Amino acid sequence: MGLGDMGDKAKHAGEEALGKAKEGVGKATDDDSMQAEGQADQGKANVKQAGDKLADAAKDVTGR
């Protein structure tokens, strides 16, 4: 796993956290648009994190 891989994983985790924060602010302020945006951001981050896991699994199998 390279340093770039770790940076991407941290970035994707940060994106998920930001999405959760947006969703929470949206709920607290009764802002449906912000809440939906936060949920969408979390969804995108989860897809990216799934890609990270798939890449890690491929590296484990191939040894690269």
N, C-alpha and C positions, 0 to 999 in steps of 0.2 A: 504494500500500500504506500503510495507516494504522498508527499506533502500536499500536492494539489488535491488528492482524494480526501484528505482530512479537512482541507479548507472547504471543499464542496459540501462535505457532510455537515460541518459546522454551519455553513451558510444555509443549508436546507433546514436544519433544526431551528435556526434563527427565524427563518421565514415562517415555519410552523408556529413558533412562539408569538411572532408578530400577528399572525392570523388569529390566534386565540385571544390576544389582547384586543384586537379590533372587534372580534365577536363579543367579548365581554363589555367593551365600551358601548357597542351597539345595543346590547341588552339593557345596560344600565341607563342609557339615555333614550330608550325606546326608538332607536334609529334602525329600522329594518334594513335599510340600504347598507349601512356600515356592518351590521351583523352578517348580512349575506356576503359582503365583500370579505369579511374575516373568515367565514366558512369556506369561501372559494380559495382564499390564500392557503388555508390549511390543506385543502384538497390537492392543490398544485404541489405543495411541499411534500405531502405524503407520496405522491406519484414519483417525485424526484428521489425521495428516500428509498422507495421500492427499487428504483433504478440503481441506486447506490448498492443496495443489498444484492441485486442480481449481478452487478459487476464484481462484487466481492466473491460471490459464489463461483462465478466463471473463473476468476483468478485462482481460487482454491482448487478448482478442477484442473485447470491448465498449468498451474504452477507459475504463472506470469503475473 
